């Protein structure tokens, strides 16, 4: 169990298939329920949400695969995650392109960037600068893939994350109204696109 202690140290490593345990809760915390809806739509018909999430997490080629996730650990416990992928000229979500709940997310997927699809840090570990370290990793990922900018989307109501991104050099570049899917996903406000250009 994580303790709330600003003197704790953390380590960052690439995720492994056996890291599934803490992932759904971290995705849920960062997305205000949107991840629950997305997982449900992307899973098999008879899957539970956890089974759908496990399929995504364990698929080595998928965007939400363990192969595209970094984990922050404190004393062997998962304290945060970063999930990101390089985006080309256009992001294609297949059948999900027609889903109205997905539309704002797809429309704000910034072409030719390295996209931070999910950054989540446990509330008890938020004073340790894990988020800032993850952003540095995202910048390294962008440079490795010859991208000149890092992009992300953040829900307007997620003020701590929005504040972190502004503080670390991101600027707002666009926004779209969110479309809810009650009772799973009930958003407030817009989805904000942000980007940071690299030197």
DRENPA-3360 file (N, C-alpha, C; in nm, 2 decimals, always signed):
BEGIN
1 = XXXXXXXX = +0.08/-0.12/+0.00/+0.00/+0.00/+0.00/+0.09/+0.12/+0.00 ~ +0.05/+0.22/-0.08/+0.13/+0.35/-0.09/+0.10/+0.44/+0.03 ~ +0.21/+0.50/+0.08/+0.19/+0.60/+0.19/+0.20/+0.74/+0.13 ~ +0.14/+0.83/+0.19/+0.15/+0.97/+0.14/+0.27/+1.04/+0.21 ~ +0.38/+1.04/+0.14/+0.50/+1.09/+0.20/+0.59/+1.15/+0.09 ~ +0.61/+1.28/+0.10/+0.68/+1.35/-0.01/+0.83/+1.31/-0.01 ~ +0.88/+1.24/+0.09/+1.02/+1.20/+0.09/+1.04/+1.06/+0.02 ~ +0.93/+1.00/-0.02/+0.95/+0.87/-0.09/+1.02/+0.88/-0.22;
9 = XXXXXXXX = +1.09/+0.78/-0.26/+1.15/+0.78/-0.40/+1.07/+0.68/-0.48 ~ +1.08/+0.70/-0.61/+1.01/+0.61/-0.71/+1.11/+0.57/-0.82 ~ +1.07/+0.46/-0.88/+1.15/+0.41/-1.00/+1.05/+0.40/-1.11 ~ +1.10/+0.42/-1.23/+1.02/+0.41/-1.35/+1.07/+0.30/-1.44 ~ +0.98/+0.21/-1.49/+1.02/+0.10/-1.58/+0.91/+0.08/-1.68 ~ +0.94/+0.00/-1.78/+0.84/-0.04/-1.88/+0.75/-0.14/-1.81 ~ +0.62/-0.14/-1.86/+0.53/-0.23/-1.80/+0.55/-0.37/-1.86 ~ +0.50/-0.47/-1.78/+0.50/-0.61/-1.82/+0.36/-0.67/-1.82;
17 = XXXXXXXX = +0.33/-0.78/-1.89/+0.20/-0.83/-1.89/+0.14/-0.86/-1.75 ~ +0.23/-0.89/-1.66/+0.18/-0.92/-1.52/+0.15/-0.80/-1.44 ~ +0.16/-0.68/-1.50/+0.13/-0.55/-1.43/-0.02/-0.52/-1.43 ~ -0.10/-0.60/-1.49/-0.24/-0.57/-1.51/-0.31/-0.51/-1.39 ~ -0.28/-0.57/-1.27/-0.36/-0.54/-1.15/-0.40/-0.40/-1.13 ~ -0.30/-0.30/-1.12/-0.33/-0.17/-1.09/-0.38/-0.08/-1.21 ~ -0.37/-0.13/-1.33/-0.39/-0.05/-1.45/-0.53/+0.00/-1.46 ~ -0.64/-0.08/-1.45/-0.77/-0.03/-1.47/-0.81/+0.09/-1.38;
25 = XXXXXXXX = -0.76/+0.08/-1.26/-0.80/+0.19/-1.16/-0.73/+0.32/-1.20 ~ -0.60/+0.31/-1.24/-0.53/+0.43/-1.29/-0.59/+0.49/-1.41 ~ -0.62/+0.40/-1.51/-0.69/+0.45/-1.63/-0.82/+0.52/-1.59 ~ -0.90/+0.46/-1.50/-1.03/+0.51/-1.46/-1.01/+0.65/-1.40 ~ -0.91/+0.66/-1.31/-0.89/+0.78/-1.24/-0.86/+0.90/-1.33 ~ -0.78/+0.87/-1.43/-0.74/+0.98/-1.52/-0.85/+1.02/-1.63 ~ -0.95/+0.93/-1.64/-1.04/+0.95/-1.75/-1.18/+0.98/-1.71 ~ -1.21/+0.99/-1.58/-1.34/+1.02/-1.53/-1.45/+0.92/-1.58;
33 = XXXXXXXX = -1.41/+0.80/-1.60/-1.51/+0.70/-1.65/-1.50/+0.67/-1.80 ~ -1.44/+0.76/-1.87/-1.43/+0.74/-2.02/-1.36/+0.61/-2.05 ~ -1.26/+0.57/-1.98/-1.19/+0.44/-2.01/-1.29/+0.33/-1.99 ~ -1.38/+0.33/-1.89/-1.48/+0.22/-1.88/-1.56/+0.21/-2.00 ~ -1.61/+0.32/-2.05/-1.69/+0.32/-2.18/-1.61/+0.27/-2.29 ~ -1.49/+0.32/-2.31/-1.40/+0.28/-2.42/-1.38/+0.13/-2.42 ~ -1.34/+0.08/-2.30/-1.31/-0.06/-2.28/-1.43/-0.15/-2.32 ~ -1.55/-0.10/-2.28/-1.67/-0.18/-2.30/-1.70/-0.18/-2.46;
41 = XXXXXXXX = -1.68/-0.07/-2.53/-1.70/-0.07/-2.67/-1.59/-0.15/-2.75 ~ -1.47/-0.15/-2.70/-1.37/-0.22/-2.77/-1.35/-0.37/-2.74 ~ -1.42/-0.42/-2.63/-1.41/-0.56/-2.59/-1.50/-0.65/-2.67 ~ -1.49/-0.78/-2.64/-1.58/-0.88/-2.70/-1.72/-0.87/-2.63 ~ -1.82/-0.92/-2.70/-1.96/-0.90/-2.65/-1.98/-0.95/-2.51 ~ -1.93/-1.06/-2.48/-1.96/-1.12/-2.34/-1.85/-1.09/-2.24 ~ -1.75/-1.00/-2.27/-1.65/-0.97/-2.18/-1.70/-0.89/-2.06 ~ -1.64/-0.91/-1.94/-1.66/-0.81/-1.84/-1.56/-0.69/-1.87;
49 = XXXXXXXX = -1.58/-0.58/-1.81/-1.48/-0.47/-1.83/-1.34/-0.51/-1.81 ~ -1.32/-0.58/-1.70/-1.18/-0.63/-1.67/-1.12/-0.72/-1.78 ~ -1.21/-0.81/-1.83/-1.16/-0.90/-1.94/-1.13/-0.82/-2.06 ~ -1.21/-0.72/-2.09/-1.18/-0.63/-2.21/-1.05/-0.56/-2.19 ~ -1.03/-0.50/-2.07/-0.91/-0.43/-2.04/-0.79/-0.52/-2.05 ~ -0.80/-0.64/-2.00/-0.69/-0.73/-2.01/-0.65/-0.77/-2.15 ~ -0.75/-0.78/-2.24/-0.72/-0.81/-2.38/-0.64/-0.69/-2.44 ~ -0.68/-0.57/-2.41/-0.61/-0.45/-2.46/-0.47/-0.45/-2.41;
57 = XXXXXXXX = -0.46/-0.47/-2.28/-0.33/-0.45/-2.21/-0.23/-0.56/-2.26 ~ -0.28/-0.68/-2.28/-0.19/-0.79/-2.31/-0.16/-0.81/-2.46 ~ -0.23/-0.73/-2.55/-0.21/-0.73/-2.69/-0.08/-0.65/-2.72 ~ +0.02/-0.72/-2.76/+0.15/-0.64/-2.78/+0.15/-0.53/-2.88 ~ +0.05/-0.54/-2.98/+0.05/-0.44/-3.09/-0.06/-0.33/-3.07 ~ -0.14/-0.34/-2.96/-0.24/-0.24/-2.94/-0.19/-0.11/-2.88 ~ -0.27/+0.00/-2.90/-0.23/+0.13/-2.85/-0.22/+0.13/-2.70 ~ -0.30/+0.05/-2.63/-0.30/+0.05/-2.48/-0.23/-0.08/-2.43;
65 = XXXXXXXX = -0.14/-0.13/-2.51/-0.06/-0.25/-2.47/+0.04/-0.21/-2.36 ~ +0.07/-0.32/-2.28/+0.18/-0.30/-2.18/+0.31/-0.25/-2.25 ~ +0.33/-0.28/-2.38/+0.45/-0.25/-2.46/+0.46/-0.10/-2.48 ~ +0.35/-0.02/-2.45/+0.35/+0.12/-2.47/+0.32/+0.20/-2.34 ~ +0.35/+0.13/-2.23/+0.32/+0.19/-2.10/+0.45/+0.19/-2.01 ~ +0.47/+0.30/-1.95/+0.57/+0.31/-1.84/+0.50/+0.31/-1.71 ~ +0.56/+0.25/-1.61/+0.51/+0.25/-1.47/+0.60/+0.31/-1.37 ~ +0.54/+0.39/-1.28/+0.62/+0.44/-1.17/+0.59/+0.35/-1.05;
73 = XXXXXXXX = +0.69/+0.31/-0.98/+0.68/+0.22/-0.86/+0.74/+0.28/-0.74 ~ +0.67/+0.26/-0.63/+0.72/+0.29/-0.50/+0.71/+0.17/-0.41 ~ +0.83/+0.12/-0.36/+0.83/+0.00/-0.28/+0.75/-0.12/-0.34 ~ +0.77/-0.14/-0.47/+0.70/-0.25/-0.54/+0.55/-0.22/-0.57 ~ +0.50/-0.11/-0.54/+0.36/-0.08/-0.56/+0.35/+0.02/-0.68 ~ +0.25/+0.00/-0.77/+0.24/+0.09/-0.88/+0.18/+0.22/-0.84 ~ +0.25/+0.33/-0.87/+0.21/+0.46/-0.83/+0.16/+0.55/-0.94 ~ +0.19/+0.51/-1.07/+0.14/+0.59/-1.18/+0.18/+0.52/-1.31;
81 = XXXXXXXX = +0.12/+0.57/-1.42/+0.15/+0.52/-1.55/+0.15/+0.62/-1.65 ~ +0.22/+0.60/-1.76/+0.22/+0.68/-1.88/+0.20/+0.59/-2.00 ~ +0.10/+0.62/-2.08/+0.08/+0.54/-2.20/+0.08/+0.64/-2.32 ~ +0.16/+0.61/-2.42/+0.18/+0.70/-2.53/+0.22/+0.63/-2.66 ~ +0.18/+0.69/-2.77/+0.21/+0.64/-2.90/+0.24/+0.75/-3.00 ~ +0.32/+0.72/-3.10/+0.34/+0.82/-3.21/+0.22/+0.82/-3.30 ~ +0.17/+0.93/-3.34/+0.06/+0.95/-3.43/+0.11/+1.00/-3.57 ~ +0.06/+0.93/-3.68/+0.10/+0.98/-3.81/+0.01/+1.08/-3.86;
89 = XXXXXXXX = -0.02/+1.08/-3.99/-0.10/+1.18/-4.05/-0.25/+1.18/-4.00 ~ -0.30/+1.06/-3.97/-0.43/+1.05/-3.92/-0.44/+0.93/-3.83 ~ -0.52/+0.94/-3.72/-0.54/+0.83/-3.63/-0.67/+0.76/-3.67 ~ -0.66/+0.63/-3.70/-0.78/+0.55/-3.74/-0.83/+0.46/-3.63 ~ -0.95/+0.48/-3.58/-1.00/+0.39/-3.48/-1.10/+0.29/-3.53 ~ -1.10/+0.27/-3.66/-1.19/+0.16/-3.72/-1.33/+0.19/-3.70 ~ -1.41/+0.09/-3.65/-1.55/+0.11/-3.63/-1.59/+0.22/-3.53 ~ -1.49/+0.24/-3.43/-1.52/+0.34/-3.33/-1.52/+0.49/-3.39;
97 = XXXXXXXX = -1.48/+0.50/-3.51/-1.48/+0.64/-3.57/-1.62/+0.69/-3.58 ~ -1.72/+0.60/-3.58/-1.86/+0.64/-3.59/-1.93/+0.66/-3.45 ~ -1.86/+0.63/-3.34/-1.92/+0.64/-3.21/-1.92/+0.79/-3.16 ~ -2.03/+0.85/-3.13/-2.03/+1.00/-3.09/-1.95/+1.02/-2.97 ~ -1.94/+0.93/-2.88/-1.86/+0.95/-2.75/-1.72/+0.96/-2.79 ~ -1.67/+0.88/-2.89/-1.53/+0.88/-2.93/-1.50/+1.01/-3.01 ~ -1.60/+1.07/-3.07/-1.57/+1.18/-3.17/-1.47/+1.29/-3.12 ~ -1.50/+1.34/-3.00/-1.41/+1.45/-2.95/-1.27/+1.40/-2.94;
105 = XXXXXXXX = -1.25/+1.28/-2.89/-1.12/+1.23/-2.87/-1.05/+1.21/-3.00 ~ -1.12/+1.15/-3.10/-1.06/+1.13/-3.23/-1.03/+1.26/-3.30 ~ -1.12/+1.36/-3.29/-1.10/+1.48/-3.36/-0.98/+1.56/-3.30 ~ -0.95/+1.54/-3.18/-0.84/+1.61/-3.11/-0.71/+1.53/-3.11 ~ -0.71/+1.42/-3.18/-0.59/+1.34/-3.19/-0.50/+1.42/-3.28 ~ -0.39/+1.47/-3.23/-0.31/+1.56/-3.31/-0.22/+1.49/-3.41 ~ -0.23/+1.51/-3.54/-0.14/+1.44/-3.64/+0.01/+1.47/-3.62 ~ +0.09/+1.38/-3.65/+0.23/+1.39/-3.65/+0.29/+1.44/-3.52;
113 = XXXXXXXX = +0.24/+1.38/-3.41/+0.29/+1.41/-3.28/+0.31/+1.28/-3.20 ~ +0.38/+1.29/-3.09/+0.38/+1.18/-3.00/+0.27/+1.20/-2.89 ~ +0.17/+1.12/-2.89/+0.05/+1.15/-2.81/+0.06/+1.07/-2.68 ~ +0.05/+1.15/-2.57/+0.03/+1.10/-2.44/-0.12/+1.06/-2.42 ~ -0.15/+0.93/-2.44/-0.29/+0.89/-2.44/-0.34/+0.89/-2.29 ~ -0.25/+0.86/-2.20/-0.30/+0.85/-2.06/-0.18/+0.88/-1.97 ~ -0.19/+0.97/-1.88/-0.10/+0.99/-1.77/-0.18/+0.99/-1.64 ~ -0.14/+0.90/-1.55/-0.22/+0.89/-1.43/-0.12/+0.86/-1.31;
121 = XXXXXXXX = -0.14/+0.94/-1.20/-0.06/+0.92/-1.08/-0.15/+0.91/-0.96 ~ -0.12/+0.81/-0.88/-0.20/+0.79/-0.76/-0.20/+0.91/-0.67 ~ -0.32/+0.95/-0.62/-0.33/+1.07/-0.54/-0.22/+1.08/-0.42 ~ -0.19/+0.96/-0.37/-0.09/+0.96/-0.26/+0.05/+0.99/-0.31 ~ +0.08/+0.99/-0.44/+0.21/+1.00/-0.49/+0.23/+1.13/-0.57 ~ +0.13/+1.22/-0.57/+0.13/+1.34/-0.66/+0.23/+1.44/-0.62 ~ +0.29/+1.44/-0.50/+0.39/+1.54/-0.47/+0.53/+1.50/-0.50 ~ +0.55/+1.39/-0.57/+0.68/+1.33/-0.59/+0.73/+1.37/-0.73;
129 = XXXXXXXX = +0.66/+1.45/-0.81/+0.70/+1.49/-0.94/+0.71/+1.37/-1.04 ~ +0.62/+1.27/-1.02/+0.62/+1.16/-1.11/+0.56/+1.21/-1.25 ~ +0.46/+1.29/-1.24/+0.40/+1.35/-1.36/+0.50/+1.42/-1.45 ~ +0.58/+1.50/-1.39/+0.69/+1.57/-1.46/+0.79/+1.48/-1.52 ~ +0.82/+1.37/-1.45/+0.92/+1.27/-1.50/+0.86/+1.20/-1.62 ~ +0.73/+1.17/-1.61/+0.66/+1.11/-1.73/+0.66/+1.20/-1.85 ~ +0.64/+1.33/-1.83/+0.64/+1.42/-1.94/+0.78/+1.42/-2.01 ~ +0.88/+1.41/-1.93/+1.02/+1.41/-1.99/+1.03/+1.28/-2.07;
137 = XXXXXXXX = +0.97/+1.17/-2.02/+0.98/+1.04/-2.10/+0.90/+1.06/-2.23 ~ +0.79/+1.13/-2.22/+0.71/+1.15/-2.35/+0.79/+1.23/-2.45 ~ +0.87/+1.33/-2.40/+0.95/+1.41/-2.49/+1.06/+1.32/-2.55 ~ +1.12/+1.23/-2.47/+1.22/+1.14/-2.53/+1.15/+1.05/-2.63 ~ +1.03/+1.00/-2.60/+0.96/+0.92/-2.70/+0.94/+0.99/-2.83 ~ +0.90/+1.12/-2.82/+0.88/+1.20/-2.94/+1.00/+1.21/-3.03 ~ +1.11/+1.24/-2.96/+1.24/+1.26/-3.03/+1.28/+1.12/-3.10 ~ +1.26/+1.01/-3.03/+1.30/+0.88/-3.08/+1.22/+0.85/-3.21;
145 = XXXXXXXX = +1.09/+0.90/-3.22/+1.01/+0.88/-3.33/+1.01/+1.00/-3.43 ~ +1.11/+1.09/-3.42/+1.12/+1.20/-3.50/+1.00/+1.29/-3.51 ~ +0.94/+1.31/-3.39/+0.82/+1.40/-3.38/+0.87/+1.53/-3.31 ~ +0.82/+1.64/-3.36/+0.86/+1.77/-3.31/+0.77/+1.82/-3.20 ~ +0.66/+1.75/-3.17/+0.58/+1.79/-3.06/+0.51/+1.67/-2.98 ~ +0.48/+1.70/-2.86/+0.41/+1.60/-2.77/+0.27/+1.66/-2.76 ~ +0.17/+1.57/-2.77/+0.03/+1.62/-2.76/-0.05/+1.53/-2.66 ~ -0.16/+1.58/-2.62/-0.25/+1.51/-2.52/-0.38/+1.58/-2.53;
153 = XXXXXXXX = -0.48/+1.51/-2.47/-0.61/+1.57/-2.44/-0.64/+1.55/-2.29 ~ -0.70/+1.65/-2.23/-0.74/+1.65/-2.09/-0.88/+1.70/-2.07 ~ -0.95/+1.64/-1.99/-1.09/+1.69/-1.96/-1.08/+1.81/-1.88 ~ -1.16/+1.91/-1.91/-1.16/+2.04/-1.85/-1.17/+2.03/-1.70 ~ -1.25/+1.94/-1.65/-1.27/+1.93/-1.51/-1.15/+1.87/-1.43 ~ -1.06/+1.81/-1.51/-0.94/+1.76/-1.44/-0.84/+1.87/-1.42 ~ -0.87/+1.96/-1.33/-0.78/+2.08/-1.31/-0.64/+2.04/-1.26 ~ -0.62/+1.94/-1.18/-0.48/+1.92/-1.14/-0.39/+1.88/-1.26;
161 = XXXXXXXX = -0.44/+1.80/-1.35/-0.37/+1.76/-1.47/-0.35/+1.88/-1.56 ~ -0.45/+1.95/-1.58/-0.44/+2.07/-1.67/-0.34/+2.17/-1.62 ~ -0.33/+2.19/-1.49/-0.24/+2.28/-1.42/-0.09/+2.22/-1.45 ~ -0.07/+2.09/-1.43/+0.06/+2.03/-1.45/+0.10/+2.05/-1.59 ~ +0.01/+2.03/-1.69/+0.05/+2.05/-1.83/+0.09/+2.19/-1.86 ~ +0.02/+2.29/-1.81/+0.05/+2.43/-1.84/+0.19/+2.46/-1.77 ~ +0.21/+2.41/-1.65/+0.33/+2.43/-1.58/+0.46/+2.37/-1.65 ~ +0.44/+2.27/-1.73/+0.55/+2.20/-1.80/+0.56/+2.24/-1.94;
169 = XXXXXXXX = +0.49/+2.35/-1.98/+0.52/+2.40/-2.12/+0.41/+2.37/-2.22 ~ +0.30/+2.30/-2.19/+0.20/+2.27/-2.29/+0.11/+2.39/-2.30 ~ +0.06/+2.41/-2.42/-0.04/+2.52/-2.45/-0.17/+2.46/-2.51 ~ -0.28/+2.52/-2.48/-0.41/+2.47/-2.53/-0.41/+2.51/-2.68 ~ -0.45/+2.41/-2.76/-0.45/+2.42/-2.91/-0.59/+2.41/-2.97 ~ -0.68/+2.34/-2.90/-0.82/+2.32/-2.95/-0.90/+2.27/-2.83 ~ -1.03/+2.26/-2.85/-1.12/+2.20/-2.75/-1.25/+2.16/-2.82 ~ -1.31/+2.06/-2.77/-1.44/+2.01/-2.82/-1.53/+1.97/-2.70;
177 = XXXXXXXX = -1.66/+1.99/-2.72/-1.75/+1.95/-2.61/-1.75/+1.79/-2.60 ~ -1.75/+1.74/-2.48/-1.75/+1.60/-2.46/-1.89/+1.55/-2.47 ~ -1.91/+1.42/-2.51/-2.03/+1.36/-2.53/-2.04/+1.25/-2.42 ~ -2.13/+1.25/-2.33/-2.14/+1.15/-2.23/-2.21/+1.02/-2.27 ~ -2.19/+0.92/-2.18/-2.26/+0.79/-2.20/-2.30/+0.74/-2.06 ~ -2.41/+0.81/-2.00/-2.45/+0.78/-1.86/-2.50/+0.64/-1.86 ~ -2.48/+0.57/-1.74/-2.42/+0.62/-1.62/-2.27/+0.59/-1.62 ~ -2.21/+0.54/-1.72/-2.07/+0.50/-1.72/-1.98/+0.63/-1.73;
185 = XXXXXXXX = -2.01/+0.72/-1.82/-1.93/+0.84/-1.84/-2.01/+0.96/-1.84 ~ -2.00/+1.04/-1.74/-2.08/+1.17/-1.73/-1.98/+1.28/-1.72 ~ -1.94/+1.34/-1.83/-1.84/+1.45/-1.82/-1.90/+1.58/-1.79 ~ -1.81/+1.67/-1.75/-1.85/+1.81/-1.73/-1.75/+1.90/-1.81 ~ -1.80/+1.98/-1.90/-1.71/+2.07/-1.97/-1.65/+2.01/-2.10 ~ -1.55/+2.06/-2.15/-1.49/+2.03/-2.28/-1.37/+1.93/-2.26 ~ -1.34/+1.87/-2.37/-1.21/+1.80/-2.39/-1.11/+1.90/-2.45 ~ -1.00/+1.92/-2.38/-0.90/+2.02/-2.43/-0.78/+1.95/-2.49;
193 = XXXXXXX = -0.74/+1.99/-2.61/-0.62/+1.95/-2.68/-0.51/+2.04/-2.64 ~ -0.39/+1.98/-2.60/-0.28/+2.06/-2.56/-0.16/+2.00/-2.63 ~ -0.06/+2.09/-2.66/+0.06/+2.04/-2.72/+0.18/+2.12/-2.67 ~ +0.30/+2.05/-2.68/+0.43/+2.11/-2.64/+0.52/+2.09/-2.76 ~ +0.57/+2.20/-2.81/+0.67/+2.19/-2.92/+0.81/+2.17/-2.87 ~ +0.88/+2.08/-2.92/+1.02/+2.05/-2.87/+1.12/+2.13/-2.95 ~ +1.23/+2.17/-2.88/+1.34/+2.24/-2.94/+1.42/+2.16/-3.03;
% end
